[in-house]
């Protein structure tokens, strides 16, 4: 253990001398208040420390004590439904102890040391196990069962293992390792946050993460184990979009990181999530959620650590074979914390003052996502999908954080302020957004949903693109200058925008749309366009085709409950055929 003295204080940065025996990223305790910090730079015997708590009142000469271990998180029963700060201190426990204000230097274990968890072994005495093998299970909530795994680097023969009620610090199994040492395995294990958890191999993502949001699932899909960015200006709906994904995405576990967000937004999350009913299980959404709350008024250095804390917890559940969705809101605030610490270290600034290593740090974070075969003899398959919000100043995505993120992620859901002002939500701009998974996931959609899924998707994108080009002409010379077929394109595109892409997050039915219903909606819009085009070629009037009563029925199809979609689709399709036939007949009579 190394003990030094404070020689310089600059906001959250403290420089301590006499720390020659310490290592990079060691956790330290600063001053007699025992503020927690982390060594981020070493020069001789001087260590630069980012302190995760308020440093006001510190003075030079006060002691700094190194713990000799890197910043780590505790992984075990008790994680689910918990609310932690950026360095995994349990905020609900601290509130019960000392009230609403977080005191400095408080030391509370991340996982409750008194709670008893019922452990059920899945291996027996004498079994040969390797790293990552499942020793047994603990029922953590009604919907999540934790699988207690052999820690990485440990293998051998099980000497003792018993069913029973244990605390997280109790030994539940003793393994005779291959070098004849006895290794005691607890319900809890620790892992350094800046080091990715090991796995056997990473696989190519080949299944979509179904979200029930039409603009995402149909036009801009994300794969399980994929990475996505949601950049957008203030008020464009980043947080609501992430809330929808947290609630509806087909993920077993949700990890939500509020990184530098406004306190009132995080308060909404903390209040809403426990009350939200998980549509997949019928239980509270918190029964499969871990929240990391590090708001903008909390010390800036802890913001830098929060995304690593969150993704390490997510990797732990991924290793059990679960599909995990991680929401980081927002990486821009994390980058601002990085910039502040870099400035206090007096490093050479890069573009807009961000450190030159901004891109590599972002890549290190996003690359921890993926679909993997976990350690162990059973070849468990787990997936960690990362969806990061980006808050570019003024909505300008040419700024460094957005550009560095775009070079890494494969899905870009660009939120548009003009769409948000028109009350079009989700305000994802379909012309500027993209998904590099769309092509590889096309085969899955064609095989598991409908054989014509990819064709319908491409047709919708083509119509929307054509509409954008025709709008330039309309603005210049008016709608009357368009040919009848082009006016029909504009009408079909309006149906796509207003009926398909516009989705109400707070409507009981429209908040989630199954893939089957999305496919039927696409077929209705395509049916209107194709049949109207044929009718138009036979001499029908475009104005009458545009005002067909059936179009309102097509628009209201999204409010039909899932159990009635087949019958309603048939009814609307017949109505469409009849109305177009009537239109053509009246034209011929005229």
ZAMARGU-4260 file (C-alpha; in steps of 0.2 Angstrom, whole numbers, plus 5000, padded with zeros to 4 digits):
<rodrens>
0) 5000/5000/5000 | 5007/5017/4995 | 5004/5033/5005 | 5008/5050/4998 | 5003/5068/5001
5) 4993/5081/4991 | 5004/5093/4982 | 4991/5101/4970 | 4972/5103/4969 | 4963/5108/4953
10) 4945/5105/4954 | 4942/5086/4953 | 4960/5084/4949 | 4972/5081/4964 | 4991/5078/4962
15) 4999/5068/4975 | 5018/5065/4978 | 5026/5050/4986 | 5016/5038/4976 | 5030/5029/4966
20) 5024/5011/4972 | 5006/5014/4965 | 5000/5009/4948 | 4989/5017/4934 | 4970/5016/4938
25) 4973/5011/4956 | 4959/5017/4967 | 4965/5029/4981 | 4957/5037/4996 | 4961/5056/4997
30) 4963/5065/5013 | 4956/5061/5030 | 4938/5062/5022 | 4943/5047/5012 | 4936/5054/4996
35) 4937/5040/4982 | 4948/5043/4967 | 4957/5035/4953 | 4975/5037/4947 | 4975/5043/4929
40) 4993/5048/4926 | 5010/5045/4933 | 5026/5055/4933 | 5040/5049/4943 | 5033/5048/4961
45) 5019/5060/4957 | 5001/5053/4953 | 4987/5063/4945 | 4971/5057/4953 | 4953/5061/4947
50) 4942/5062/4962 | 4925/5056/4961 | 4918/5067/4975 | 4918/5086/4978 | 4936/5092/4982
55) 4932/5109/4990 | 4940/5111/5007 | 4955/5099/5003 | 4972/5106/5007 | 4990/5102/5002
60) 4999/5090/5013 | 4984/5079/5017 | 4987/5060/5015 | 4983/5050/5000 | 4982/5031/5002
65) 4982/5019/4987 | 4971/5003/4989 | 4982/4994/4976 | 4967/4988/4966 | 4959/4996/4951
70) 4941/5003/4950 | 4930/4988/4951 | 4912/4983/4952 | 4904/4970/4962 | 4894/4957/4952
75) 4882/4946/4960 | 4864/4944/4967 | 4857/4961/4971 | 4861/4971/4955 | 4844/4970/4947
80) 4832/4984/4952 | 4846/4993/4961 | 4850/5012/4958 | 4869/5015/4958 | 4879/5031/4955
85) 4893/5032/4943 | 4905/5021/4954 | 4892/5009/4959 | 4887/5016/4976 | 4869/5011/4980
90) 4860/5027/4981 | 4844/5020/4988 | 4854/5013/5003 | 4863/5029/5006 | 4847/5039/5006
95) 4840/5027/5019 | 4856/5030/5029 | 4859/5049/5028 | 4845/5057/5018 | 4843/5065/5001
100) 4861/5073/5001 | 4876/5062/4996 | 4889/5065/5009 | 4908/5065/5005 | 4918/5050/5009
105) 4904/5038/5013 | 4909/5020/5011 | 4894/5008/5007 | 4896/4991/4999 | 4888/4990/4982
110) 4879/4974/4986 | 4870/4971/5002 | 4880/4961/5014 | 4865/4955/5025 | 4853/4949/5012
115) 4851/4930/5010 | 4850/4922/4993 | 4844/4904/4990 | 4857/4895/4980 | 4853/4880/4970
120) 4868/4870/4963 | 4868/4864/4945 | 4884/4853/4947 | 4889/4841/4961 | 4904/4836/4971
125) 4918/4829/4960 | 4912/4838/4944 | 4926/4845/4933 | 4923/4863/4929 | 4931/4876/4919
130) 4931/4895/4919 | 4913/4902/4915 | 4904/4886/4919 | 4888/4888/4929 | 4889/4881/4947
135) 4871/4885/4951 | 4857/4898/4951 | 4850/4911/4962 | 4832/4918/4959 | 4835/4937/4960
140) 4818/4943/4955 | 4802/4935/4948 | 4809/4937/4930 | 4828/4936/4932 | 4838/4921/4938
145) 4856/4924/4941 | 4868/4911/4935 | 4883/4909/4947 | 4898/4906/4936 | 4916/4900/4939
150) 4927/4915/4939 | 4938/4918/4924 | 4955/4910/4926 | 4949/4896/4938 | 4946/4878/4933
155) 4947/4861/4942 | 4937/4849/4952 | 4922/4854/4964 | 4927/4849/4981 | 4911/4855/4990
160) 4895/4863/4985 | 4879/4864/4995 | 4861/4871/4992 | 4856/4884/5005 | 4854/4902/5009
165) 4870/4913/5008 | 4876/4931/5009 | 4885/4937/4994 | 4901/4936/5003 | 4899/4918/5008
170) 4908/4904/5000 | 4896/4893/4990 | 4909/4881/4982 | 4927/4876/4984 | 4936/4871/4969
175) 4952/4861/4969 | 4962/4870/4955 | 4974/4861/4943 | 4989/4867/4953 | 4982/4859/4968
180) 4976/4875/4977 | 4959/4877/4984 | 4949/4891/4977 | 4933/4898/4986 | 4919/4904/4975
185) 4907/4917/4982 | 4890/4922/4976 | 4899/4939/4972 | 4914/4942/4961 | 4923/4958/4957
190) 4929/4964/4940 | 4939/4980/4935 | 4928/4992/4925 | 4940/4997/4912 | 4944/4979/4907
195) 4931/4970/4896 | 4926/4953/4903 | 4933/4938/4893 | 4923/4927/4881 | 4927/4912/4869
200) 4923/4921/4853 | 4913/4935/4846 | 4900/4931/4832 | 4893/4941/4818 | 4876/4948/4824
205) 4863/4940/4813 | 4846/4942/4823 | 4837/4959/4825 | 4834/4967/4841 | 4815/4969/4840
210) 4809/4985/4847 | 4791/4987/4841 | 4795/5004/4834 | 4791/5004/4816 | 4804/5017/4809
215) 4817/5006/4818 | 4812/4988/4815 | 4807/4991/4797 | 4818/5005/4790 | 4833/5006/4802
220) 4835/4989/4811 | 4848/4985/4825 | 4855/4968/4827 | 4856/4959/4844 | 4874/4963/4849
225) 4874/4979/4838 | 4878/4997/4842 | 4868/5012/4838 | 4869/5031/4841 | 4854/5043/4843
230) 4861/5060/4840 | 4849/5075/4841 | 4846/5093/4847 | 4837/5097/4863 | 4819/5093/4863
235) 4820/5081/4849 | 4815/5065/4859 | 4832/5056/4863 | 4827/5051/4880 | 4809/5046/4876
240) 4816/5035/4862 | 4828/5027/4874 | 4814/5024/4886 | 4803/5016/4873 | 4818/5005/4868
245) 4821/5000/4886 | 4803/4995/4889 | 4799/4986/4872 | 4816/4979/4865 | 4817/4961/4866
250) 4831/4961/4879 | 4831/4950/4895 | 4841/4963/4905 | 4841/4982/4903 | 4855/4993/4909
255) 4851/5012/4909 | 4865/5024/4912 | 4860/5042/4915 | 4877/5050/4912 | 4877/5069/4915
260) 4859/5071/4911 | 4848/5084/4919 | 4842/5079/4937 | 4823/5081/4932 | 4825/5069/4918
265) 4834/5056/4929 | 4820/5059/4942 | 4807/5054/4929 | 4817/5038/4925 | 4818/5034/4943
270) 4799/5037/4946 | 4793/5029/4930 | 4803/5013/4928 | 4797/5005/4944 | 4779/5009/4939
275) 4780/5004/4921 | 4773/4986/4918 | 4785/4976/4908 | 4774/4970/4893 | 4785/4954/4891
280) 4782/4948/4909 | 4768/4958/4917 | 4779/4963/4931 | 4788/4979/4935 | 4801/4985/4922
285) 4813/4987/4937 | 4813/4968/4939 | 4825/4966/4924 | 4833/4983/4925 | 4849/4991/4933
290) 4850/5010/4934 | 4866/5020/4934 | 4862/5038/4939 | 4875/5051/4938 | 4867/5068/4935
295) 4875/5084/4929 | 4876/5091/4946 | 4886/5076/4953 | 4905/5077/4952 | 4912/5077/4934
300) 4925/5064/4936 | 4912/5050/4941 | 4903/5054/4925 | 4918/5048/4916 | 4918/5031/4926
305) 4899/5028/4924 | 4898/5021/4907 | 4912/5009/4911 | 4903/5004/4927 | 4887/5001/4917
310) 4894/4991/4903 | 4904/4979/4915 | 4887/4975/4924 | 4880/4972/4906 | 4894/4961/4901
315) 4891/4951/4917 | 4873/4947/4912 | 4879/4944/4894 | 4891/4930/4900 | 4876/4921/4908
320) 4868/4919/4891 | 4856/4934/4892 | 4852/4947/4879 | 4856/4964/4887 | 4852/4981/4880
325) 4862/4995/4887 | 4856/5013/4885 | 4869/5027/4888 | 4861/5044/4889 | 4872/5053/4884
330) 4890/5050/4878 | 4892/5069/4875 | 4891/5073/4893 | 4904/5059/4896 | 4915/5067/4883
335) 4913/5084/4891 | 4919/5076/4908 | 4934/5068/4898 | 4938/5086/4891 | 4938/5094/4908
340) 4949/5081/4915 | 4961/5082/4900 | 4961/5101/4902 | 4966/5100/4920 | 4980/5088/4916
345) 4986/5101/4904 | 4986/5089/4889 | 4987/5096/4871 | 4969/5099/4866 | 4962/5092/4850
350) 4947/5098/4840 | 4935/5109/4850 | 4946/5106/4866 | 4942/5087/4867 | 4957/5076/4870
355) 4966/5068/4855 | 4961/5051/4862 | 4942/5055/4861 | 4939/5043/4846 | 4949/5029/4854
360) 4940/5030/4871 | 4923/5030/4862 | 4929/5015/4852 | 4935/5005/4867 | 4917/5008/4875
365) 4907/5003/4860 | 4918/4988/4855 | 4913/4980/4871 | 4896/4977/4863 | 4893/4961/4853
370) 4886/4944/4851 | 4897/4931/4860 | 4900/4913/4865 | 4903/4915/4883 | 4916/4905/4893
375) 4911/4888/4899 | 4909/4871/4892 | 4890/4873/4887 | 4894/4887/4873 | 4881/4899/4880
380) 4877/4913/4868 | 4874/4930/4875 | 4872/4947/4867 | 4875/4965/4872 | 4868/4979/4862
385) 4873/4997/4866 | 4863/5012/4861 | 4871/5028/4865 | 4863/5045/4864 | 4873/5060/4858
390) 4869/5078/4862 | 4878/5089/4849 | 4877/5107/4853 | 4864/5115/4843 | 4860/5099/4834
395) 4876/5100/4824 | 4882/5083/4821 | 4898/5089/4813 | 4905/5091/4830 | 4919/5079/4836
400) 4909/5068/4848 | 4896/5064/4834 | 4909/5062/4821 | 4919/5050/4832 | 4904/5040/4836
405) 4898/5039/4818 | 4915/5031/4813 | 4911/5017/4826 | 4893/5013/4826 | 4883/5004/4812
410) 4866/5011/4816 | 4863/5030/4815 | 4846/5036/4821 | 4847/5055/4817 | 4834/5065/4826
415) 4827/5080/4817 | 4822/5095/4826 | 4810/5100/4812 | 4801/5084/4813 | 4799/5086/4832
420) 4792/5103/4830 | 4779/5096/4818 | 4775/5084/4832 | 4781/5069/4822 | 4788/5056/4834
425) 4799/5047/4834 | 4808/5061/4826 | 4820/5050/4817 | 4825/5057/4800 | 4823/5043/4787
430) 4833/5052/4774 | 4849/5055/4784 | 4848/5040/4795 | 4855/5023/4791 | 4858/5005/4797
435) 4872/4994/4791 | 4864/4979/4798 | 4848/4981/4786 | 4856/4970/4772 | 4862/4956/4783
440) 4846/4955/4793 | 4835/4955/4778 | 4836/4936/4776 | 4830/4934/4794 | 4815/4945/4791
445) 4811/4936/4775 | 4812/4919/4783 | 4804/4923/4799 | 4791/4937/4795 | 4787/4937/4777
450) 4795/4933/4761 | 4792/4950/4754 | 4799/4960/4769 | 4815/4966/4761 | 4806/4971/4744
455) 4792/4981/4754 | 4805/4990/4764 | 4815/4995/4749 | 4799/5001/4740 | 4795/5012/4755
460) 4812/5019/4756 | 4812/5023/4737 | 4795/5032/4738 | 4801/5042/4753 | 4817/5047/4743
465) 4807/5051/4727 | 4795/5062/4738 | 4810/5072/4745 | 4815/5076/4727 | 4798/5080/4721
470) 4796/5092/4736 | 4809/5103/4728 | 4798/5105/4712 | 4782/5108/4722 | 4791/5122/4732
475) 4796/5130/4716 | 4781/5128/4704 | 4767/5120/4715 | 4758/5104/4716 | 4749/5106/4700
480) 4765/5105/4690 | 4767/5087/4694 | 4761/5073/4683 | 4747/5062/4690 | 4759/5048/4694
485) 4771/5059/4703 | 4756/5066/4713 | 4751/5048/4718 | 4769/5046/4724 | 4767/5061/4735
490) 4751/5054/4742 | 4758/5036/4745 | 4773/5044/4754 | 4762/5055/4765 | 4753/5038/4770
495) 4770/5031/4774 | 4775/5046/4785 | 4759/5050/4794 | 4752/5032/4795 | 4767/5021/4797
500) 4782/5031/4803 | 4773/5042/4815 | 4770/5032/4831 | 4763/5038/4848 | 4773/5032/4863
505) 4759/5036/4875 | 4745/5027/4865 | 4740/5010/4873 | 4740/5001/4856 | 4751/5011/4845
510) 4766/5012/4857 | 4771/4994/4851 | 4769/4986/4834 | 4773/4968/4831 | 4783/4963/4815
515) 4767/4954/4808 | 4757/4970/4810 | 4771/4981/4803 | 4771/4969/4788 | 4752/4971/4785
520) 4753/4990/4787 | 4767/4990/4773 | 4756/4979/4762 | 4741/4990/4764 | 4751/5006/4759
525) 4759/4996/4744 | 4742/4990/4739 | 4735/5007/4739 | 4749/5014/4728 | 4750/4999/4716
530) 4731/4998/4713 | 4729/5017/4712 | 4743/5017/4699 | 4734/5004/4688 | 4717/5014/4691
535) 4726/5030/4686 | 4733/5022/4670 | 4715/5017/4665 | 4710/5035/4666 | 4704/5039/4684
540) 4706/5056/4692 | 4721/5058/4704 | 4711/5070/4715 | 4697/5057/4718 | 4710/5044/4721
545) 4719/5055/4734 | 4702/5057/4743 | 4696/5039/4744 | 4688/5036/4761 | 4698/5020/4763
550) 4713/5030/4766 | 4707/5035/4784 | 4704/5016/4787 | 4722/5013/4782 | 4728/5027/4793
555) 4719/5020/4808 | 4725/5002/4806 | 4739/5006/4818 | 4727/5008/4832 | 4719/4990/4829
560) 4724/4978/4843 | 4735/4963/4838 | 4721/4950/4839 | 4711/4959/4826 | 4724/4964/4813
565) 4720/4949/4801 | 4702/4952/4800 | 4704/4971/4799 | 4717/4969/4785 | 4705/4959/4774
570) 4691/4971/4777 | 4702/4986/4772 | 4709/4977/4757 | 4692/4973/4750 | 4686/4991/4754
575) 4701/4998/4744 | 4697/4986/4729 | 4679/4991/4729 | 4682/5010/4731 | 4695/5010/4717
580) 4683/5000/4705 | 4669/5013/4709 | 4681/5027/4705 | 4685/5020/4688 | 4667/5016/4685
585) 4661/5033/4688 | 4675/5041/4677 | 4670/5029/4663 | 4651/5034/4665 | 4656/5053/4666
</rodrens>
